[in-house]
Amino acid sequence: MKKRALIVGSLLVVVFAGCKDVVVGGAIAEKAVVEETVTAHADWLTDFAAATKLATEKNLPILVDFSGSDWCGWCIKLDNEVFSKDEFAKYAKDNLVLFMADFPRRTKLAPELSKQNQELMQRYGVRGFPTVLVLDAAGKQIGRTGYQPGGPEKYIEHIKEILAKKK
């Protein structure tokens, strides 16, 4: 009985101390996968004011990805299966302004960026990750989604359906 309690206690310490690995689809993701996911968002805007300004100038909707880029398994899956793919990048280039509100655990964000993301999370009532919002240039929500299986082509169609409801 003492051995069992010791094992359970040890497991709880590991779980609550924070994992060094990320679980993706039941398997542990290598550090390179996590780093690749974080860098996949290198072209996404992180300044919401700049995103709304660009969306207004180009008359485009804003796709907002609320993500835990370095710890959330479904966020990493969405990035790897959709956002990091050329098909999605080509579609987004002419049809969306991309904005990421990240909530990483391993990477320290600048205080003003962290504050902005927290405020946006509260403003839009985000309670889980990934949450993907489609907003008009003024920041009004058009639609809300998250991870969708099927790769970039299917996700693009899903975004188009959300945008079609606006019209």
C-alpha positions as CSV (number, residue, x, y, z in Angstrom):
1,M,0.0,0.0,0.0
2,K,2.8,2.4,0.9
3,K,4.5,1.6,-2.5
4,R,1.3,2.4,-4.4
5,A,0.9,5.7,-2.6
6,L,4.5,6.6,-3.3
7,I,4.0,5.8,-7.0
8,V,0.8,7.8,-7.2
9,G,2.3,10.7,-5.3
10,S,5.4,10.7,-7.6
11,L,3.1,10.8,-10.6
12,L,1.1,13.7,-9.2
13,V,4.4,15.6,-8.6
14,V,5.4,15.1,-12.2
15,V,2.0,16.1,-13.5
16,F,1.6,19.2,-11.4
17,A,5.3,20.3,-11.7
18,G,4.7,20.8,-15.5
19,C,5.6,18.4,-18.2
20,K,8.7,18.9,-20.3
21,D,7.0,17.1,-23.2
22,V,3.8,17.8,-25.0
23,V,1.3,15.1,-25.7
24,V,-0.1,15.1,-29.2
25,G,-2.5,12.4,-30.3
26,G,-1.6,10.2,-27.4
27,A,2.2,10.4,-28.2
28,I,4.8,12.6,-26.7
29,A,5.9,15.3,-29.2
30,E,9.6,15.9,-29.6
31,K,10.9,19.3,-28.7
32,A,11.5,20.0,-32.4
33,V,7.8,19.6,-33.1
34,V,6.9,22.1,-30.5
35,E,9.6,24.6,-31.7
36,E,8.4,24.0,-35.3
37,T,4.9,24.8,-34.2
38,V,5.9,28.0,-32.5
39,T,7.9,29.2,-35.5
40,A,5.0,28.3,-37.9
41,H,3.3,31.4,-36.5
42,A,6.3,33.7,-37.4
43,D,4.2,35.5,-40.1
44,W,1.1,36.0,-37.9
45,L,0.6,39.4,-36.3
46,T,0.7,39.6,-32.5
47,D,-0.4,43.3,-32.1
48,F,-4.2,43.4,-32.3
49,A,-4.3,47.1,-33.1
50,A,-2.0,46.5,-36.1
51,A,-4.2,43.6,-37.1
52,T,-7.3,45.6,-37.1
53,K,-5.6,48.5,-38.9
54,L,-4.4,46.1,-41.6
55,A,-7.8,44.5,-41.9
56,T,-9.4,47.9,-42.3
57,E,-6.9,48.9,-45.0
58,K,-7.3,45.7,-46.9
59,N,-11.0,45.2,-46.2
60,L,-10.4,41.7,-44.9
61,P,-11.6,39.7,-41.9
62,I,-9.2,38.8,-39.1
63,L,-8.6,35.1,-38.1
64,V,-7.6,35.1,-34.5
65,D,-5.9,32.0,-33.1
66,F,-6.1,31.8,-29.3
67,S,-3.4,29.2,-28.7
68,G,-1.2,27.6,-26.1
69,S,1.5,27.1,-28.8
70,D,4.0,25.2,-26.7
71,W,1.8,23.0,-24.5
72,C,-1.7,22.6,-26.0
73,G,-1.8,19.3,-27.9
74,W,-4.9,20.4,-30.0
75,C,-3.2,23.8,-30.8
76,I,-0.1,22.0,-32.0
77,K,-2.2,19.6,-34.0
78,L,-4.1,22.5,-35.6
79,D,-0.8,24.3,-36.4
80,N,0.8,21.2,-37.9
81,E,-2.2,20.1,-39.9
82,V,-3.5,23.5,-41.1
83,F,-1.8,26.7,-40.2
84,S,1.7,25.7,-41.2
85,K,0.6,24.3,-44.6
86,D,1.2,26.2,-47.9
87,E,-2.4,25.8,-49.0
88,F,-3.6,27.7,-45.9
89,A,-0.9,30.3,-46.3
90,K,-1.9,30.9,-49.9
91,Y,-5.5,31.3,-49.0
92,A,-4.9,33.5,-46.0
93,K,-2.5,35.8,-47.9
94,D,-5.4,37.2,-50.0
95,N,-8.4,36.6,-47.8
96,L,-7.5,37.0,-44.1
97,V,-5.4,39.0,-41.6
98,L,-3.8,36.4,-39.3
99,F,-3.5,37.3,-35.6
100,M,-2.3,35.0,-32.8
101,A,-3.1,35.5,-29.1
102,D,-0.7,33.1,-27.6
103,F,-0.6,31.8,-24.0
104,P,2.6,29.8,-23.9
105,R,4.0,28.1,-20.8
106,R,7.7,27.8,-21.7
107,T,8.1,31.1,-23.5
108,K,7.8,34.4,-21.6
109,L,5.8,37.0,-23.4
110,A,6.5,40.7,-23.1
111,P,4.2,42.1,-20.3
112,E,2.2,44.3,-22.7
113,L,1.6,41.3,-25.1
114,S,0.5,39.1,-22.3
115,K,-1.8,41.9,-21.0
116,Q,-3.3,42.4,-24.5
117,N,-3.9,38.6,-25.0
118,Q,-5.6,38.3,-21.6
119,E,-7.8,41.3,-22.4
120,L,-8.8,39.8,-25.7
121,M,-9.5,36.4,-24.1
122,Q,-11.9,38.1,-21.7
123,R,-13.4,40.3,-24.3
124,Y,-14.3,37.4,-26.6
125,G,-15.1,34.9,-23.7
126,V,-12.4,32.4,-24.7
127,R,-12.4,29.5,-22.2
128,G,-10.3,26.9,-24.0
129,F,-7.6,26.3,-26.5
130,P,-7.5,26.4,-29.4
131,T,-10.3,28.9,-30.0
132,V,-10.3,30.4,-33.4
133,L,-12.4,33.5,-34.1
134,V,-13.2,35.1,-37.3
135,L,-13.7,38.9,-36.8
136,D,-14.6,41.8,-39.1
137,A,-12.1,44.6,-39.4
138,A,-13.7,46.4,-36.4
139,G,-13.3,43.4,-34.2
140,K,-16.9,42.2,-34.2
141,Q,-17.1,38.4,-34.1
142,I,-18.4,36.8,-37.2
143,G,-17.8,33.2,-36.1
144,R,-16.1,30.9,-33.6
145,T,-14.4,27.6,-34.2
146,G,-11.4,25.5,-33.2
147,Y,-9.6,22.4,-34.4
148,Q,-11.3,20.7,-37.3
149,P,-9.9,17.5,-38.8
150,G,-9.3,17.2,-42.5
151,G,-6.3,19.4,-43.3
152,P,-5.9,22.8,-44.8
153,E,-8.4,22.3,-47.7
154,K,-11.2,21.4,-45.4
155,Y,-10.4,24.1,-42.9
156,I,-10.4,26.7,-45.6
157,E,-13.9,25.6,-46.7
158,H,-14.9,25.8,-43.0
159,I,-13.6,29.4,-42.8
160,K,-15.4,30.2,-46.1
161,E,-18.7,28.9,-44.6
162,I,-18.3,31.1,-41.5
163,L,-17.6,34.1,-43.8
164,A,-20.6,33.3,-46.0
165,K,-22.9,33.6,-42.9
166,K,-21.8,37.3,-42.6
167,K,-23.2,38.2,-46.0
